[in-house]
Amino acid sequence: MQIMAFTTAAALFGIGLYGVISQRDMIKICIGLSIMESALVLVLVAVAFRAGAEAPILTPDAVRYVDPLPHALSLTAIVIGAGVISLALGLTVMVQRRFGTTNLRAVLSRIQ
């Protein structure tokens, strides 16, 4: 189960990295960053999985517990990712208003 989650996360991260590296449109780069962030959250959830484990609530009959730290880290990663993506999209809107395009090559040609 975890191998499939890690493989899926690696594929998602590769797709996102390809989108960030190969694209010149700022919105597509933001989408690639968002996909990479989703892969990170998937890895954190896969790390926290334990077969047959229970929620970390102290009961006399529970033997194995799920580690709650990766879940807290994944929630933190989601919040930070939302902030980063919103900042990047805000900068994209400012570039669109200033230069009339979100293509990085066109923007760089107008700056130089």
Secondary structure per residue as TSV (DSSP state, phi and psi in degrees):
chain	resnum	aa	ss	phi	psi
A	1	M	-	360.0	-45.9
A	2	Q	H	-70.1	-33.6
A	3	I	H	-61.8	-40.5
A	4	M	H	-66.4	-38.5
A	5	A	H	-66.5	-42.1
A	6	F	H	-67.4	-37.3
A	7	T	H	-65.8	-42.2
A	8	T	H	-64.4	-41.4
A	9	A	H	-64.1	-40.5
A	10	A	H	-64.8	-39.8
A	11	A	H	-65.2	-43.9
A	12	L	H	-61.9	-43.1
A	13	F	H	-63.7	-39.7
A	14	G	H	-64.9	-40.6
A	15	I	H	-63.0	-44.1
A	16	G	H	-65.3	-41.7
A	17	L	H	-65.2	-39.9
A	18	Y	H	-61.0	-41.6
A	19	G	H	-63.8	-38.3
A	20	V	H	-70.9	-41.4
A	21	I	H	-77.4	-41.3
A	22	S	H	-88.2	-22.4
A	23	Q	-	-87.8	151.0
A	24	R	-	-112.1	-6.5
A	25	D	B	-89.3	129.8
A	26	M	H	-65.0	-32.5
A	27	I	H	-68.5	-40.0
A	28	K	H	-67.3	-32.9
A	29	I	H	-66.2	-40.4
A	30	C	H	-63.3	-38.2
A	31	I	H	-65.0	-41.0
A	32	G	H	-61.7	-41.2
A	33	L	H	-62.8	-39.4
A	34	S	H	-66.1	-38.7
A	35	I	H	-65.6	-40.3
A	36	M	H	-63.9	-38.0
A	37	E	H	-66.9	-36.7
A	38	S	H	-65.4	-35.6
A	39	A	H	-65.0	-38.4
A	40	L	H	-63.6	-43.2
A	41	V	H	-64.1	-39.0
A	42	L	H	-62.5	-40.0
A	43	V	H	-63.8	-43.4
A	44	L	H	-63.9	-39.0
A	45	V	H	-68.7	-38.3
A	46	A	H	-67.3	-34.7
A	47	V	H	-66.2	-34.2
A	48	A	H	-78.0	-15.3
A	49	F	-	-71.1	132.8
A	50	R	-	-135.2	122.5
A	51	A	T	-66.7	129.6
A	52	G	T	78.3	5.5
A	53	A	-	-88.4	160.8
A	54	E	B	-115.7	172.2
A	55	A	-	-62.6	148.8
A	56	P	S	-75.8	59.1
A	57	I	-	-113.1	124.9
A	58	L	-	-70.0	110.4
A	59	T	-	-130.3	154.4
A	60	P	T	-66.9	-27.6
A	61	D	T	-95.1	-4.6
A	62	A	-	-83.3	131.0
A	63	V	-	-107.5	-47.1
A	64	R	-	-110.1	137.8
A	65	Y	B	-117.0	152.3
A	66	V	-	-86.5	136.3
A	67	D	-	-72.9	120.2
A	68	P	S	-80.2	-12.8
A	69	L	H	-61.9	-46.2
A	70	P	H	-62.1	-31.2
A	71	H	H	-67.0	-41.4
A	72	A	H	-65.2	-39.4
A	73	L	H	-66.0	-36.3
A	74	S	H	-68.3	-38.0
A	75	L	H	-63.4	-40.3
A	76	T	H	-64.2	-41.1
A	77	A	H	-64.7	-36.5
A	78	I	H	-64.2	-44.7
A	79	V	H	-66.0	-45.1
A	80	I	H	-65.5	-40.0
A	81	G	H	-62.7	-40.1
A	82	A	H	-63.4	-38.8
A	83	G	H	-66.6	-42.3
A	84	V	H	-65.8	-44.4
A	85	I	H	-65.5	-40.2
A	86	S	H	-66.2	-37.6
A	87	L	H	-65.0	-43.8
A	88	A	H	-64.3	-40.8
A	89	L	H	-68.8	-34.3
A	90	G	H	-63.4	-42.6
A	91	L	H	-65.6	-34.6
A	92	T	H	-63.9	-41.1
A	93	V	H	-63.5	-41.4
A	94	M	H	-64.8	-39.6
A	95	V	H	-66.4	-40.2
A	96	Q	H	-61.5	-43.1
A	97	R	H	-68.1	-36.6
A	98	R	H	-78.3	-44.5
A	99	F	H	-108.6	-10.8
A	100	G	S	79.4	8.6
A	101	T	-	-152.5	159.2
A	102	T	-	-112.0	9.4
A	103	N	B	-78.8	123.1
A	104	L	H	-67.5	-33.8
A	105	R	H	-65.8	-40.9
A	106	A	H	-67.2	-38.7
A	107	V	H	-65.9	-45.4
A	108	L	H	-65.9	-32.5
A	109	S	H	-69.3	-29.9
A	110	R	H	-79.6	-25.5
A	111	I	H	-76.2	-39.4
A	112	Q	-	-80.0	360.0
